[in-house]
Amino acid sequence: VIVGKIHKHQHLNFIMKGKVSVATEFGKKYFEAPCIFVSEVGLKRAVYAEEDTIWATVHMTEHLGEENLGKIEQEVIAPSYDELGLIASVEMLKLENEGVKL
């Protein structure tokens, strides 16, 4: 089981081997290799590997090399939905739609 991070940018995903079930804010999905798809900004996932899986993501970044992993994470990972200007839950969206200031 893996819980992903909140990404600041769209990025490509490649499932090259295996089968996974994925829970997101939008429900559960199943992916099986070979599979390519785009992750949207702000999407966070919980992944359960149904079998041994090879899953790679590709992020555009200004930095190269393992020695820059900290800088790369700062560039592509958001510590919270607030940093992206996104609403963190459906309940908060309902409140905002009702005119409640958040």
Buried (B, 14 or more C-beta within 10 A) or exposed (E): EEEBEBBBBEBEBBBEEBBBEBBBEEEEEEBEBEBEEEBEEBBBBEBEEEEEBEBEEEBEBEBEEEEBEEBBBBBBBBEEBEEBEBBBEEEBEEBEEEEEEE
